[in-house]
Amino acid sequence: MNASTIAKPPADPLDTWQRLMAAYDAAREAADAALGESDAANSAEFHAWEALMRTDAPDLAAVQWKLDELFGDVGRERIEGGFVDGWLLGFTDVILADVERLIGGAA
């Protein structure tokens, strides 16, 4: 058996979430420090946020964070006029799958 045929164990969802949250926090701090003047910093913040939104939530606290990002006060601050743009709705399938998985409906 060679190394390429040995399956890697699946990543721990909590470890993955914490790593991505740390990356997002660092990117957000860099974007805040740039005061919106750095396209690179703003882009890095968005991509780190998007990675968090797309990853499996390890627990209900992470699901709550995602929902708040989209629909809570945090989300409303991002969206002019207080409505949800269509691109944000693409994340709802991921969040609904998180809830189903965490309550035992899916593996």
Secondary structure as GFF3:
##gff-version 3
##sequence-region A 1 107
A	DSSP	three_ten_helix	3	5	.	.	.	ID=ss1
A	DSSP	alpha_helix	13	33	.	.	.	ID=ss2
A	DSSP	alpha_helix	39	54	.	.	.	ID=ss3
A	DSSP	alpha_helix	60	71	.	.	.	ID=ss4
A	DSSP	alpha_helix	73	78	.	.	.	ID=ss5
A	DSSP	three_ten_helix	80	82	.	.	.	ID=ss6
A	DSSP	alpha_helix	86	89	.	.	.	ID=ss7
A	DSSP	alpha_helix	92	102	.	.	.	ID=ss8
###
